[in-house]
Amino acid sequence: MAADITQAQVDAIFPTVAKTIADALGCEVDEVGPDASLINDLGAESIDFLDLVFRLERSFKVKIPRGKIIEDARGDLPEAEFEQKGVVTDAGLLRLRTFLSEVPADRFVAPLKTTDIPRLFTAETFAKLVLRAQAEQGG
């Protein structure tokens, strides 16, 4: 759960995560702030997410399954209650807002297409992804 992750834990690994993101996206490390949207602010494309996850796995020696952020955000909410016809439901939006607590609230705009969820992901989202993977894998 995201609630188990402390700001101190995020701060401890963030410099490595930021450097990894900067390397993957070909930008400067100082552009990678915790709330920088990887797509909207840093110009990432979906293919960049695969590269980024691979680099993070290598840096932190963890395994991160594809689609893990959205799967974890959905939690025990059935897919049909999370999204309908490619649009995130109100219940789904609430889950995303809670799970992606590092994302500025004004970025959660309804209707949100499921294909636009990655636009919400920030540098801190990926730091938390690494921390959850470490916790799950006992690292």
N, C-alpha and C positions, 0 to 999 in steps of 0.2 A: 504493500500500500504506500501511496505517496506520503501519507501522514507520518510514516516511520522515518522519513528522510529529513535530516536536520539541515539547516542552512550551513552549519559548520562543515558537514559532509560535502555539500555541494561546493562550498568555497575551497575545500581541500583539493578536489579534483578538477575544478573549473579551468585553471590555467592549462592543464593538459588537454582537456576537451576543447577549449577555445583554439589552441594551437592546431589540434587535429582538424577542426572545422576549417580554420584558415588555410591549412595545407590542402584539404580536400577541395575547397572552393576557389583557391587561388586569390584569396583576399588577405588583407593585413590583420594580424591578431587583434589590434586595437579596435577593429571594426566589429569584432565578435563580442558584443555585450551580452549579458545574461538574457535580456529580453529581446534581442535581435531576432526577428523572424528570418529563418534560414532562406525561405523563398522570397518574401516581399522585400526584406532589407539587404540580404546578402546574395540574391540572385541564384539560389540553388534550384536545380531541376530534380525530378524524381530519380533519375539515374544517379545523381550526386548522393542521395540518401543511401543507396546501396554501397557506394564507395565509402561514405562516411561511417556507416555501421561496421563495415569490414575493417576500417582503420581503427575504430574504437575497440573492436574485438581484439585486434592485435595489440594495441597499446595497453589495454587493461586485462588481457588474457581472460576474457569472458565470452560467452556465446549469447548472441542476441537474435532471437527468431524474427523473421520478417513479419511485419504487421503487429509487432508486440505492443507498440504504444496504444494503438486503437483498441486492440484486444483487451489490454489492461484497463483502459478507460471504460470500456463497455462493462467489464466485470461480469456480474451474474445477470445483467439485463439481457433478455433475449434479443437477438438481432432484429426481429420484427418490431420490437419496442424501441430500439436504438435508432433505426433508420427505416424509412419507407420510400420506395421509388427513388432511391439515390439521394434523399434529403434526410438530414438528421432530425429526429423528432425533438419535442420539447424535453422529454425525459432524457434523450441522448445528449442534448445540449447541456442539460444540468450535470450529467455525468462528466462530460468533457470539461466543463468549467471547474468542477471540483477536482478532477484528476490532473488537469493542466493548470494548477493554481498559479504557476509561474507566468502564465500568459496574461497580458493586460486584458481586463474584462471587456474593453471596447472592441476587441477583435472577434468576439463571439457574436456574429450577426446572423439573425434568422431571416430567411431560410439559408441554412448552411448545407451545401452539397457535400456528400461524403468524400467526393474527390478533392474538396477544398480543405479537408481536415489538416493535411500536412502543412498548409499555409500558416496554421496556428503554431507549429513547432518552433521553439526557440532554442538557442544554445543551451539554456538551462534544462529544457526538456530532455536533451540528449545526455546531460550530466546525470539527471535523475534516472534515465534509462540504464546507464552504466551502473549506478549505485544499486538499482533494483536487481540487475543481473548478478552483481557481486553478492548481494544478500541471498538470492535464490540459489546461487552456486557455492555458497559458503566461503566466498573469497574475501 
